[in-house]
Amino acid sequence: MDRLNISEDEFLMELRLKGAEHLGQIRLGLVEVDGQLSLYFYPYEEVRAGLSVLPEALRQCFTQIPETGLYACNRCGTTREIPGYEEPRCPKCGRNTWSLALNKKRV
C-alpha cells in the first residue's frame, strides 16, 4: 500500500465499497493502472476466515487475547488460532494487534 500511495483506511473503504466484509472472502485483488480496484471473490463454499474490513475503530482489537479463538493480524491479515491470555506477535509481519477473524459468507 505504501508503493500505491494509499492509506490502510482508504484501502479498506474500497474493499467495503466493492462488497467485501472480510479478507477471507477475497480470492484476488488488483489495483488497475488507473488506480481502480478489481476484486475477485471466492465462491460461497470456499470462503475462509479473514480480517474484517471495518475501520480499526469499529472492530475490537487485542494485544492480549481474551479467549482462545481464530484471530486475524490487524496489519497483514494473517489468521491464526491463538490460545487465550497470550500476547502473540504475527509470524508474518511481527505486529501484535489482533481482531477476531470473521467467517461470514457473501450473499
FENFENPE-V202338 format. One line per field, one symbol per residue. psi: psi as a letter, one per 40 degrees, with the letter a starting at -180 (. if undefined). A space follows every 50 residues. Layout:
psi->???
This chain:
psi->dddefhiddddddddddeeidideehdhhhhideeihhihiiideehiii hieiideeihiidhhdihahihhedeehiihhiieigiihedeeifhiih iifhii.
